[in-house]
Amino acid sequence: MLKPLYSKILYLLIILTLPGCATMQFRDLFSGYAQQMEPVKFQANNGQFKQAIASTPERSVSDTNYVLALLEKGRLSHLSGDYPTSIKLFSQASHYIDEQKLKAKLQVSKGFQNVGAIVSNDSAITYVVPDYEQSMMHSYQALNYLYQKNTEAALVEIRKANLVQRAALENNFDAINDAIDSLENEVEVDWQSISDTYPEMENIVGKAKNGFQNAYTFYISGVLYEASGELNDAYIDYKKALEIYPENTYLQQDVLKIAKKLGMTDDLQKFEKRFGKYTSKNVKNDGQIVVVYEQDLVEARDEMVLRLPVYTSKDDMRFYSLALPVYNNKQQVSHVANFQLDSKALKFSQIVKVEALAAQTLKSQLPGLITRQVLRLIAKEKVRKKMSKEAGDVGNILANLYNLASERADTRSWLTLPQSTNILRTYVKEGEHHLVLNIGGKHKKIEVDVKPNRITLVNITAMSNHIGYKTINL
């Protein structure tokens, strides 16, 4: 009597372990990614980066979360100062992403992965690295190469980061999962009910126009190009960053400065009307200090449940509970950073809020997520009816237990990215200078040796119980 039940379970296990296709670990079926990463984030917040790396779940190349593991470990290795390892991990992630894009074009094995998603949850689909995470990956890789004294390789990574954003702007997230599209006519979803129930996330999104234009990567690009004497390229990227963050006073001054140096008269007049006259503070043989201040770790996606009416192809209405990812407006405690340079107080200005990019990305993914959720619920219901018919009450109970336990929102995202990044920039005389950062009563003293007519980059990372930094003369 129970033979058909065993066959169903066996069928499920086969789907989750198809050779040659992406697979998911058993823990991913019943435990969300964000939940699994809590010990890693706790250790990272305490500056225990090597322990955090060891706590990051191991993933094989066929695992649906393989590339996420590479990104997490790459960022943690970067924070620990192990730049060669970070370079290796980010290179592997970049190669994997390129292969993934090629497969998407060729439509290879996508259908198999979606079958797994239909009978389990979206964790059965290979994690697709969103554009903002790709641009951040290339930006950190550029810093890795800088710290290894390889400026040429750093500039290559910067160009890759810019290409990601350019391609994203052209594509504009129009594509929805191709393998799912052909099934959409089977159901009719009440989008108004979703709109009325699902949080707007406007407080999190803020002024972010989309989920892929990242002023931070453009700013780092501009700084590196300026330090290399490539002022035209620096000017282009400073302007792109300014378009995204027009209220950032440091970006305003950078654009005015380079426009004047390049003799961009028309541009200079236009920008001076917006931001005021540019007055150079540069004295002969002065150097510049650029401080990039990364604060906290980005919030994880939460899970929420929507109960919605869904119409089948036979116009039958059923109420289903959908588990969807969401960014809740949590009151994250972020202490104001007070910064002094040679006892002179300076203020930071935000250049990116990563959570805003993440929330905008999630909003663009929502139609595809909901479509898969609805199809999955219908498929599971069909399996439950069949198991109930073939195995009686036992089959019905087991099917219901499996459906309830496996129905989880996809909470995956790169969780060791900073919550936000701020910048400040100033001219100083060549020689030794003393920087002091005060965050919530914690002090960090930094000594920098500024070279004439050069940029000194200071990269500070502050988390709950950790403040680290790295300085380099560009």
LUMGUPA-52485 format. One line per 3 residues: their letters; for each residue z, x, y of N, C-alpha, C. Coordinates in steps of 0.02 Angstrom, whole numbers. Layout:
! residues N
a	Z:X:Y:Z:X:Y:Z:X:Y; ...
END
This chain:
! residues 474
mlk	0:41:-61:0:0:0:0:43:63; 36:98:62:42:140:121:-13:193:126; -58:194:78:-111:245:80:-152:241:143
ply	-174:180:166:-211:178:229:-171:205:288; -104:195:287:-62:221:341:-65:297:343; -58:328:284:-63:401:281:-130:424:306
ski	-183:386:289:-250:407:310:-256:405:386; -223:356:418:-225:352:490:-190:411:522; -131:427:496:-94:484:522:-132:548:512
lyl	-163:555:454:-203:615:440:-262:619:489; -292:561:502:-348:559:548:-327:582:618; -268:561:639:-242:582:703:-231:657:706
lii	-201:684:654:-188:756:652:-252:796:653; -303:770:618:-368:804:618:-397:807:688; -392:752:725:-418:750:793:-384:802:836
ltl	-318:808:828:-280:854:870:-288:926:851; -319:938:794:-327:1008:771:-399:1023:752; -446:990:784:-517:1002:769:-534:1076:779
pgc	-560:1110:729:-579:1180:738:-636:1187:787; -630:1239:829:-684:1252:877:-677:1212:940; -630:1163:943:-620:1123:1003:-551:1138:1031
atm	-540:1117:1093:-474:1126:1122:-424:1084:1084; -365:1111:1072:-312:1075:1037:-250:1073:1080; -204:1029:1061:-142:1024:1098:-85:1037:1050
qfr	-31:1067:1077:27:1080:1035:66:1015:1027; 105:1011:972:141:950:956:188:931:1012; 219:981:1045:267:965:1098:233:932:1158
dlf	167:948:1168:131:918:1224:119:844:1214; 122:822:1153:109:752:1138:166:707:1163; 227:733:1162:285:691:1178:326:718:1236
sgy	309:777:1261:347:807:1317:299:829:1371; 310:807:1432:265:823:1487:267:897:1506; 213:921:1534:208:992:1553:261:1010:1604
aqq	271:967:1654:321:982:1705:390:990:1675; 406:949:1626:471:953:1593:478:1019:1555; 425:1040:1521:426:1103:1484:435:1163:1530
mep	411:1157:1593:413:1214:1639:477:1219:1679; 523:1172:1670:586:1174:1709:625:1239:1701; 634:1265:1639:670:1329:1633:634:1386:1668
vkf	567:1385:1667:528:1438:1699:539:1436:1775; 536:1377:1804:545:1370:1876:617:1389:1896; 666:1372:1854:735:1390:1869:743:1465:1872
qan	715:1501:1824:720:1574:1823:681:1605:1881; 623:1577:1897:583:1603:1953:621:1594:2019; 653:1537:2027:691:1524:2088:749:1573:2097
ngq	770:1603:2042:825:1652:2045:799:1724:2044; 733:1731:2050:704:1799:2051:701:1832:1983; 711:1794:1930:710:1822:1862:639:1813:1833
fkq	593:1851:1860:522:1840:1845:503:1861:1774; 532:1915:1750:517:1936:1681:543:1886:1631; 602:1858:1644:629:1806:1600:586:1743:1604
aia	562:1728:1664:519:1669:1673:454:1676:1634; 426:1737:1635:365:1749:1596:378:1738:1522; 435:1764:1498:452:1756:1427:464:1683:1409
stp	487:1643:1457:501:1572:1444:439:1528:1448; 385:1555:1477:323:1516:1482:294:1506:1412; 282:1443:1393:257:1431:1324:193:1470:1309
ers	191:1499:1249:131:1535:1227:75:1485:1212; 15:1503:1230:-43:1461:1218:-100:1502:1189; -132:1476:1138:-191:1509:1111:-251:1489:1152
vsd	-307:1525:1143:-366:1512:1183:-395:1442:1170; -379:1412:1112:-404:1345:1097:-357:1291:1122; -301:1310:1151:-252:1262:1174:-275:1229:1240
tny	-260:1165:1248:-281:1129:1309:-248:1158:1372; -191:1191:1365:-155:1218:1422:-160:1295:1426; -208:1323:1391:-216:1396:1389:-223:1426:1459
vla	-268:1397:1500:-281:1426:1566:-221:1419:1612; -182:1365:1603:-122:1356:1643:-71:1411:1629; -64:1429:1565:-18:1482:1546:-39:1548:1579
lle	-104:1561:1581:-129:1622:1614:-113:1622:1688; -122:1565:1721:-108:1560:1793:-33:1569:1807; 8:1535:1768:81:1541:1778:104:1613:1769
kgr	82:1644:1715:103:1713:1701:73:1762:1751; 11:1747:1774:-20:1790:1824:18:1790:1889; 39:1731:1910:78:1725:1973:147:1757:1965
lsh	180:1745:1908:246:1775:1897:242:1851:1892; 189:1877:1862:180:1950:1859:168:1978:1929; 131:1941:1969:119:1961:2039:185:1965:2076
lsg	227:1914:2068:292:1912:2102:338:1968:2078; 332:1987:2015:375:2040:1988:351:2110:2008; 291:2114:2038:264:2179:2058:223:2213:2004
dyp	211:2178:1949:170:2205:1895:97:2185:1908; 66:2219:1955:-1:2201:1978:-55:2213:1925; -53:2266:1886:-104:2274:1834:-105:2216:1784
tsi	-46:2193:1763:-42:2137:1717:-67:2073:1750; -48:2063:1813:-71:2004:1849:-147:2004:1856; -176:2062:1870:-249:2068:1875:-281:2048:1809
klf	-253:2072:1754:-281:2057:1688:-278:1982:1673; -221:1950:1688:-211:1879:1673:-257:1836:1717; -261:1852:1782:-305:1813:1825:-378:1823:1808
sqa	-396:1883:1785:-465:1895:1764:-482:1853:1703; -435:1848:1655:-445:1807:1597:-452:1733:1616; -410:1712:1663:-413:1642:1687:-480:1629:1721
shy	-503:1675:1762:-566:1667:1798:-625:1663:1749; -624:1705:1698:-676:1704:1647:-675:1638:1609; -616:1614:1593:-609:1551:1557:-636:1493:1599
ide	-620:1493:1664:-643:1440:1709:-719:1440:1713; -749:1500:1717:-822:1505:1719:-853:1476:1655; -823:1492:1598:-848:1465:1534:-841:1389:1533
qkl	-786:1365:1559:-772:1293:1561:-825:1256:1603; -843:1286:1659:-894:1256:1702:-961:1254:1667; -976:1307:1630:-1039:1309:1593:-1041:1255:1539
kak	-986:1247:1504:-981:1196:1452:-989:1126:1482; -960:1116:1541:-965:1051:1574:-1038:1035:1589; -1076:1086:1609:-1147:1075:1624:-1186:1059:1560
lqv	-1167:1093:1506:-1203:1083:1443:-1176:1024:1403; -1120:996:1427:-1089:939:1393:-1068:957:1321; -1042:1017:1312:-1021:1040:1246:-949:1020:1232
skg	-939:987:1177:-873:971:1148:-829:927:1192; -857:900:1247:-816:859:1290:-796:794:1255; -843:768:1217:-829:705:1182:-772:711:1133
fqn	-768:767:1097:-714:776:1048:-646:775:1083; -643:809:1141:-579:812:1177:-559:743:1200; -606:702:1223:-590:636:1247:-569:589:1192
vga	-595:599:1131:-571:561:1074:-497:574:1064; -477:637:1069:-406:654:1063:-365:620:1117; -393:617:1179:-357:585:1234:-349:510:1222
ivs	-400:479:1191:-398:407:1179:-341:388:1133; -327:430:1082:-275:412:1035:-207:444:1050; -203:486:1101:-138:516:1118:-125:507:1193
nds	-138:559:1234:-134:553:1306:-178:606:1338; -180:610:1404:-227:654:1438:-213:728:1427; -156:744:1398:-142:814:1382:-188:840:1328
ait	-222:794:1293:-270:815:1241:-335:840:1272; -343:831:1337:-403:855:1371:-388:924:1399; -434:970:1391:-425:1037:1418:-412:1034:1493
yvv	-361:1069:1515:-343:1069:1586:-400:1098:1628; -424:1059:1675:-476:1082:1721:-443:1105:1785; -449:1169:1800:-415:1198:1858:-446:1171:1922
pdy	-408:1133:1962:-436:1105:2024:-455:1160:2074; -496:1142:2122:-523:1191:2168:-470:1228:2208; -418:1192:2230:-368:1226:2270:-331:1279:2229
eqs	-321:1266:2164:-288:1316:2122:-335:1375:2109; -399:1362:2102:-447:1417:2094:-448:1462:2155; -449:1433:2215:-450:1474:2275:-385:1514:2283
mmh	-328:1483:2264:-265:1520:2266:-265:1578:2216; -293:1566:2157:-297:1619:2106:-336:1679:2133; -394:1667:2163:-434:1722:2190:-398:1757:2248
syq	-361:1719:2288:-324:1749:2344:-269:1795:2318; -232:1773:2268:-180:1817:2239:-211:1877:2203; -269:1866:2173:-303:1923:2142:-324:1974:2194
aln	-346:1949:2252:-364:1994:2307:-304:2036:2328; -246:2003:2333:-185:2040:2351:-166:2091:2297; -175:2071:2234:-163:2119:2179:-203:2182:2189
yly	-268:2173:2203:-312:2231:2211:-293:2271:2274; -273:2236:2327:-251:2271:2387:-192:2317:2372; -144:2290:2335:-84:2329:2319:-99:2387:2271
qkn	-157:2383:2239:-181:2437:2196:-230:2483:2234; -234:2474:2300:-276:2515:2344:-351:2508:2329; -370:2448:2306:-441:2436:2291:-466:2380:2337
tea	-482:2401:2399:-503:2354:2450:-570:2320:2433; -616:2358:2402:-681:2331:2384:-674:2272:2336; -632:2281:2284:-621:2228:2235:-586:2168:2268
alv	-541:2182:2315:-506:2129:2350:-555:2085:2389; -603:2116:2422:-653:2079:2460:-698:2037:2414; -711:2062:2354:-750:2024:2305:-713:1960:2287
eir	-648:1966:2276:-608:1907:2259:-605:1857:2317; -602:1884:2378:-601:1840:2436:-666:1800:2440; -722:1833:2426:-786:1797:2426:-788:1743:2373
kan	-758:1757:2315:-754:1707:2262:-713:1647:2284; -658:1659:2318:-616:1604:2343:-655:1561:2392; -694:1593:2435:-734:1555:2483:-790:1515:2449
lvq	-819:1544:2396:-871:1509:2359:-844:1446:2325; -783:1450:2300:-751:1392:2268:-746:1335:2318; -724:1351:2379:-716:1298:2429:-784:1271:2453
raa	-833:1315:2457:-900:1292:2478:-929:1245:2426; -922:1264:2362:-949:1221:2308:-912:1155:2305; -846:1157:2317:-806:1095:2315:-828:1048:2371
len	-843:1077:2429:-864:1036:2486:-930:1001:2471; -974:1036:2435:-1039:1007:2417:-1031:953:2363; -989:967:2313:-980:919:2258:-937:859:2279
nfd	-885:875:2317:-841:823:2346:-811:776:2293; -799:803:2235:-765:766:2182:-800:700:2163; -866:698:2166:-901:636:2150:-905:623:2075
ain	-904:676:2034:-913:668:1962:-849:642:1929; -856:594:1884:-801:570:1841:-819:589:1770; -770:595:1729:-780:617:1660:-841:583:1628
dai	-892:624:1613:-956:597:1590:-950:561:1523; -909:587:1479:-903:556:1413:-868:488:1416; -830:476:1470:-796:412:1477:-840:361:1511
dsl	-887:383:1552:-928:338:1593:-961:283:1551; -987:303:1494:-1025:255:1453:-981:199:1426; -915:208:1428:-870:157:1401:-841:111:1455
ene	-854:126:1519:-821:90:1573:-838:16:1573; -897:-3:1547:-916:-73:1550:-877:-116:1500; -834:-84:1460:-795:-123:1411:-735:-158:1443
vev	-714:-132:1502:-654:-161:1533:-666:-171:1608; -627:-216:1635:-628:-226:1708:-557:-216:1733; -549:-168:1778:-482:-151:1801:-470:-183:1869
dwq	-410:-210:1878:-391:-240:1942:-370:-185:1990; -419:-157:2027:-405:-100:2071:-360:-121:2129; -362:-184:2149:-319:-206:2204:-245:-202:2184
sis	-231:-222:2121:-162:-217:2096:-138:-144:2096; -183:-99:2078:-166:-28:2078:-153:-5:2149; -196:-25:2195:-189:-5:2264:-124:-30:2294
dty	-104:-90:2274:-42:-120:2300:20:-88:2270; 14:-61:2210:73:-37:2174:81:39:2177; 24:75:2172:27:148:2169:45:177:2238
pem	92:224:2242:113:252:2307:55:285:2344; 55:278:2410:3:307:2451:9:383:2456; 71:408:2451:85:480:2455:66:510:2523
eni	63:466:2575:41:489:2640:89:540:2671; 154:532:2658:202:580:2685:193:649:2656; 168:651:2594:156:715:2561:89:744:2582
vgk	39:702:2584:-28:724:2602:-30:750:2673; 5:715:2719:7:737:2789:-63:736:2819; -82:793:2849:-146:798:2884:-201:828:2840
akn	-185:840:2776:-236:870:2732:-295:822:2723; -355:845:2740:-414:802:2738:-437:792:2666; -427:843:2624:-449:839:2555:-407:888:2514
gfq	-424:894:2450:-384:935:2406:-413:1004:2392; -462:1026:2431:-493:1090:2415:-501:1137:2475; -499:1112:2537:-505:1157:2594:-437:1188:2609
nay	-432:1253:2598:-369:1289:2600:-370:1340:2656; -334:1327:2709:-334:1372:2767:-304:1440:2750; -258:1441:2701:-227:1505:2682:-278:1554:2656
tfy	-322:1532:2612:-372:1578:2584:-420:1602:2637; -439:1557:2683:-483:1578:2738:-448:1628:2784; -383:1618:2794:-346:1664:2839:-340:1733:2808
isg	-320:1736:2744:-316:1800:2710:-384:1835:2711; -436:1796:2701:-504:1823:2704:-519:1853:2772; -501:1815:2825:-513:1839:2892:-476:1903:2907
vly	-413:1908:2885:-373:1968:2897:-404:2029:2862; -425:2020:2800:-455:2076:2763:-522:2097:2794; -563:2048:2814:-626:2066:2846:-614:2101:2913
eas	-566:2077:2950:-550:2110:3015:-525:2181:3004; -482:2190:2954:-456:2257:2939:-512:2304:2916; -564:2277:2886:-620:2317:2862:-674:2326:2915
gel	-663:2298:2974:-711:2305:3028:-769:2257:3025; -766:2208:2979:-820:2158:2973:-802:2097:3015; -811:2104:3081:-786:2054:3127:-824:1988:3123
nda	-889:1991:3110:-927:1928:3104:-900:1885:3047; -888:1917:2990:-861:1879:2932:-790:1855:2947; -750:1898:2980:-682:1878:2998:-683:1817:3044
yid	-730:1817:3092:-735:1763:3141:-752:1697:3106; -799:1700:3059:-819:1640:3022:-759:1609:2986; -720:1652:2952:-665:1625:2912:-605:1604:2954
ykk	-593:1639:3010:-540:1616:3055:-557:1547:3083; -621:1536:3099:-642:1471:3125:-634:1416:3072; -650:1433:3009:-641:1384:2956:-568:1366:2947
ale	-525:1417:2950:-453:1404:2945:-429:1361:3004; -456:1374:3063:-436:1337:3123:-459:1264:3119; -516:1251:3088:-539:1182:3079:-489:1142:3037
iyp	-458:1176:2989:-410:1142:2945:-342:1136:2977; -321:1189:3014:-256:1190:3047:-264:1205:3122; -292:1158:3160:-306:1171:3231:-243:1181:3274
ent	-185:1158:3249:-124:1165:3288:-90:1232:3278; -117:1275:3233:-87:1340:3220:-104:1388:3277; -53:1407:3316:-65:1447:3376:-90:1517:3359
ylq	-71:1544:3302:-94:1611:3283:-169:1609:3267; -191:1556:3234:-262:1548:3220:-301:1541:3286; -274:1503:3332:-306:1495:3397:-318:1563:3430
qdv	-266:1604:3430:-272:1670:3462:-320:1715:3425; -321:1711:3358:-368:1752:3319:-440:1735:3335; -454:1671:3339:-523:1649:3354:-542:1670:3425
lki	-498:1660:3473:-512:1681:3542:-524:1757:3546; -482:1794:3511:-486:1867:3513:-553:1892:3485; -572:1867:3426:-634:1891:3395:-695:1866:3433
akk	-692:1805:3459:-748:1779:3499:-760:1824:3559; -707:1847:3591:-714:1891:3649:-741:1959:3628; -717:1986:3573:-741:2052:3549:-815:2049:3531
lgm	-837:1993:3502:-907:1987:3481:-953:1963:3537; -924:1948:3595:-965:1924:3650:-992:1854:3640; -954:1813:3602:-975:1744:3591:-956:1701:3652
tdd	-995:1707:3705:-978:1676:3769:-970:1601:3765; -1019:1568:3735:-1017:1495:3729:-957:1472:3689; -946:1505:3631:-889:1488:3589:-824:1499:3627
lqk	-821:1555:3662:-759:1573:3697:-742:1520:3750; -792:1498:3786:-780:1446:3836:-757:1381:3804; -788:1364:3748:-769:1302:3713:-697:1306:3688
fek	-679:1362:3658:-611:1368:3630:-559:1376:3686; -577:1408:3741:-529:1415:3796:-515:1348:3829; -564:1302:3827:-551:1235:3852:-499:1198:3809
rfg	-500:1213:3744:-454:1181:3698:-385:1214:3697; -385:1282:3699:-323:1318:3686:-298:1360:3744; -335:1360:3799:-314:1400:3856:-348:1468:3858
kyt	-342:1502:3914:-374:1567:3924:-343:1618:3877; -386:1662:3852:-362:1716:3808:-344:1777:3849; -283:1800:3839:-261:1862:3872:-240:1911:3818
skn	-276:1966:3815:-261:2015:3762:-193:2048:3774; -155:2052:3720:-90:2085:3723:-94:2154:3691; -154:2174:3676:-165:2238:3642:-165:2296:3692
vkn	-125:2345:3677:-124:2408:3715:-154:2462:3671; -188:2510:3702:-222:2562:3664:-175:2593:3613; -200:2599:3551:-165:2628:3494:-109:2584:3466
dgq	-104:2522:3492:-56:2476:3461:-81:2456:3392; -34:2436:3350:-51:2408:3285:-33:2334:3284; -51:2300:3229:-33:2229:3221:9:2220:3158
ivv	56:2174:3163:94:2153:3105:75:2081:3089; 52:2070:3028:37:2002:3004:87:1986:2949; 126:1934:2958:176:1914:2909:152:1849:2875
vye	148:1850:2809:132:1791:2770:196:1772:2732; 222:1714:2747:287:1693:2721:277:1633:2673; 288:1645:2608:281:1593:2557:350:1565:2540
qdl	355:1499:2542:421:1467:2536:424:1422:2475; 476:1431:2435:493:1387:2378:435:1383:2327; 443:1337:2279:392:1324:2229:368:1252:2237
vea	304:1242:2223:274:1177:2231:308:1126:2185; 313:1064:2210:343:1011:2170:297:993:2111; 328:972:2056:290:950:1998:271:877:2006
rde	220:857:1969:202:786:1966:257:747:1930; 270:688:1954:315:642:1918:274:592:1878; 308:551:1841:275:497:1802:299:430:1827
mvl	251:385:1837:269:316:1853:232:269:1807; 258:209:1798:229:160:1753:206:100:1794; 142:81:1785:115:22:1816:101:-31:1762
rlp	118:-92:1776:102:-147:1729:46:-186:1761; -14:-183:1730:-73:-211:1761:-110:-258:1715; -143:-309:1743:-187:-351:1703:-254:-316:1691
vyt	-276:-315:1629:-340:-284:1612:-382:-335:1574; -446:-340:1595:-491:-388:1564:-537:-353:1515; -541:-378:1454:-585:-349:1403:-656:-376:1413
skd	-702:-351:1371:-771:-372:1375:-779:-447:1357; -728:-476:1323:-729:-547:1306:-692:-590:1356; -677:-559:1415:-641:-594:1469:-571:-614:1451
dmr	-543:-580:1400:-473:-592:1384:-429:-548:1429; -377:-578:1458:-332:-540:1501:-271:-518:1462; -256:-454:1467:-196:-426:1436:-157:-388:1489
fys	-91:-390:1485:-50:-348:1529:-31:-285:1492; -45:-228:1522:-30:-163:1492:11:-121:1540; 51:-76:1512:89:-28:1552:52:39:1551
lal	35:63:1610:0:126:1617:46:180:1644; 49:237:1610:88:294:1634:42:339:1675; 57:346:1740:15:385:1785:55:439:1820
pvy	23:496:1834:57:548:1873:60:528:1947; 110:553:1982:118:538:2053:161:592:2085; 151:602:2149:196:646:2187:242:601:2228
nnk	305:602:2213:353:563:2250:376:601:2311; 396:564:2361:418:595:2424:490:619:2417; 499:673:2381:566:700:2370:591:736:2432
qqv	655:732:2442:685:767:2499:702:838:2477; 651:881:2478:662:950:2458:698:987:2514; 751:1022:2497:789:1059:2546:755:1126:2559
shv	725:1132:2618:693:1195:2638:724:1220:2703; 758:1276:2698:792:1302:2757:742:1332:2806; 756:1324:2869:714:1353:2921:722:1429:2919
anf	665:1463:2924:667:1536:2922:669:1563:2994; 720:1600:3009:725:1634:3073:703:1706:3065; 658:1728:3108:627:1794:3100:635:1834:3164
qld	655:1896:3156:662:1941:3213:623:2005:3201; 589:2028:3253:554:2091:3252:583:2135:3307; 619:2187:3286:653:2231:3334:697:2189:3381
ska	735:2143:3350:782:2099:3386:749:2045:3428; 683:2040:3426:647:1988:3463:630:1931:3414; 649:1870:3433:637:1813:3390:564:1791:3392
lkf	536:1779:3333:467:1754:3327:467:1693:3282; 419:1648:3292:415:1587:3253:356:1588:3206; 367:1560:3145:313:1552:3097:274:1488:3114
sqi	212:1487:3089:170:1427:3095:137:1414:3027; 142:1353:3004:117:1336:2936:41:1344:2932; 18:1373:2875:-53:1383:2863:-78:1342:2803
vkv	-32:1323:2758:-51:1279:2703:12:1247:2674; 5:1184:2655:56:1149:2616:24:1133:2549; 41:1171:2499:8:1166:2434:16:1097:2403
eal	75:1067:2412:86:1001:2383:38:949:2413; 19:958:2476:-28:912:2508:-97:917:2474; -118:979:2459:-181:988:2424:-177:958:2354
aaq	-120:968:2321:-111:941:2253:-113:864:2254; -81:833:2303:-79:760:2307:-149:732:2322; -185:766:2366:-253:743:2381:-298:749:2320
tlk	-289:804:2282:-327:813:2221:-312:757:2171; -248:741:2164:-228:687:2119:-259:621:2140; -261:606:2204:-291:544:2228:-365:540:2209
sql	-399:597:2213:-471:596:2195:-481:588:2120; -431:609:2080:-436:604:2007:-416:535:1981; -385:494:2023:-354:432:2000:-402:384:1964
pgl	-463:372:1989:-508:326:1953:-521:348:1881; -534:412:1871:-545:437:1803:-483:432:1759; -425:447:1789:-362:443:1752:-349:372:1728
itr	-358:324:1773:-344:254:1755:-394:228:1704; -458:247:1711:-508:226:1662:-489:249:1592; -469:313:1587:-449:339:1521:-387:303:1495
qvl	-340:290:1541:-278:256:1520:-293:188:1490; -335:149:1524:-351:81:1501:-386:84:1433; -436:128:1428:-472:135:1364:-425:157:1308
rli	-378:201:1325:-331:225:1275:-286:167:1250; -262:126:1297:-219:71:1277:-256:22:1232; -318:8:1248:-358:-38:1207:-369:-8:1137
ake	-385:58:1136:-397:91:1071:-334:92:1029; -278:106:1060:-215:107:1023:-197:38:996; -213:-13:1036:-198:-81:1013:-241:-98:952
kvr	-303:-75:951:-347:-87:893:-320:-51:832; -296:11:842:-267:49:786:-204:14:760; -163:-11:807:-101:-45:786:-116:-106:744
kkm	-166:-147:766:-183:-207:728:-208:-189:659; -249:-137:655:-276:-117:590:-222:-91:544; -176:-50:572:-121:-23:531:-74:-79:509
ske	-64:-128:554:-22:-185:536:-53:-225:479; -118:-232:482:-153:-270:430:-151:-233:364; -160:-167:365:-165:-128:304:-97:-107:276
agd	-48:-96:320:17:-70:296:75:-116:314; 61:-176:338:114:-224:350:160:-205:407; 223:-227:402:272:-215:455:285:-140:466
vgn	283:-101:412:295:-29:419:241:3:463; 179:-15:448:124:13:488:128:-10:560; 146:-73:571:153:-100:638:207:-64:678
ila	264:-53:646:321:-20:679:304:52:696; 275:88:647:258:158:659:205:165:714; 157:120:713:104:123:764:133:111:833
nly	178:62:838:210:47:903:253:105:927; 290:136:881:332:193:899:289:251:924; 234:264:888:189:318:908:159:303:977
nla	136:241:987:105:224:1050:153:231:1109; 215:209:1099:264:214:1152:282:287:1167; 291:326:1114:312:396:1123:256:439:1152
ser	194:425:1134:139:469:1155:109:450:1222; 125:391:1248:97:368:1311:134:401:1369; 107:457:1392:138:496:1446:86:512:1499
adt	109:517:1560:64:536:1615:49:611:1610; -8:630:1634:-27:701:1635:4:734:1697; 58:771:1685:95:802:1741:77:876:1749
rsw	20:896:1723:1:966:1726:-23:987:1795; 0:1044:1818:-25:1078:1877:5:1148:1878; -21:1191:1919:3:1260:1924:69:1258:1963
ltl	125:1267:1927:191:1254:1956:226:1314:1986; 198:1374:1980:230:1432:2011:196:1450:2078; 153:1406:2103:126:1414:2170:181:1399:2221
pqs	175:1425:2282:225:1410:2334:219:1338:2358; 274:1312:2384:272:1245:2414:231:1245:2478; 240:1297:2518:202:1303:2581:199:1376:2600
tni	152:1393:2643:143:1461:2668:137:1459:2744; 172:1504:2776:173:1509:2849:152:1579:2871; 130:1585:2932:108:1651:2957:137:1664:3027
lrt	140:1727:3044:149:1748:3113:113:1814:3123; 97:1829:3186:57:1889:3200:75:1914:3269; 81:1980:3276:98:2008:3341:74:2080:3346
yvk	63:2103:3408:47:2173:3420:111:2212:3432; 114:2273:3405:173:2317:3416:148:2389:3424; 192:2431:3451:175:2501:3457:177:2534:3388
ege	139:2587:3380:139:2622:3316:208:2651:3302; 223:2658:3237:287:2687:3218:330:2638:3178; 394:2654:3170:440:2615:3129:464:2552:3167
hhl	466:2497:3129:491:2435:3158:537:2400:3108; 584:2362:3135:634:2329:3094:624:2254:3095; 615:2225:3037:607:2153:3030:668:2124:2995
vln	691:2067:3018:747:2033:2986:729:1960:2975; 735:1938:2913:722:1868:2895:788:1836:2876; 804:1779:2907:866:1742:2893:848:1672:2870
igg	864:1657:2807:849:1591:2778:913:1562:2748; 939:1511:2779:998:1477:2752:1057:1524:2741; 1066:1572:2785:1122:1619:2779:1107:1681:2739
khk	1049:1683:2707:1029:1743:2669:985:1787:2714; 1000:1851:2716:964:1898:2758:922:1946:2716; 866:1965:2743:824:2016:2712:799:2062:2767
kie	816:2126:2762:793:2175:2810:732:2211:2783; 682:2219:2825:619:2249:2804:600:2303:2856; 586:2361:2830:563:2416:2874:488:2425:2864
vdv	451:2428:2919:378:2438:2915:357:2496:2959; 307:2532:2936:279:2589:2973:210:2568:2997; 203:2552:3060:141:2527:3088:97:2584:3110
kpn	34:2582:3088:-14:2633:3106:-55:2610:3167; -78:2658:3208:-116:2639:3268:-182:2606:3249; -197:2551:3285:-260:2515:3276:-271:2489:3205
rit	-216:2478:3170:-219:2453:3101:-177:2390:3095; -191:2352:3042:-151:2292:3027:-102:2309:2971; -39:2293:2981:11:2298:2929:26:2229:2903
lvn	11:2217:2839:22:2152:2808:91:2152:2774; 131:2102:2791:196:2093:2760:195:2025:2724; 201:2026:2658:199:1965:2618:270:1951:2592
ita	300:1897:2616:369:1879:2599:368:1816:2555; 407:1818:2501:415:1760:2457:488:1742:2455; 504:1680:2474:574:1657:2475:580:1595:2431
msn	628:1598:2384:642:1540:2342:717:1525:2348; 742:1483:2304:812:1460:2310:861:1518:2317; 858:1565:2270:907:1620:2270:872:1688:2268
hig	813:1691:2297:775:1754:2295:732:1761:2358; 733:1822:2386:687:1840:2440:657:1907:2422; 591:1909:2414:556:1971:2398:501:1983:2449
ykt	478:2045:2453:425:2060:2500:384:2120:2477; 325:2125:2507:280:2181:2495:244:2197:2560; 241:2260:2578:206:2280:2640:149:2328:2623
inl	96:2325:2662:39:2371:2652:2:2379:2718; -20:2439:2732:-62:2453:2790:-135:2444:2771; -169:2399:2804:-239:2384:2788:-286:2431:2826
END
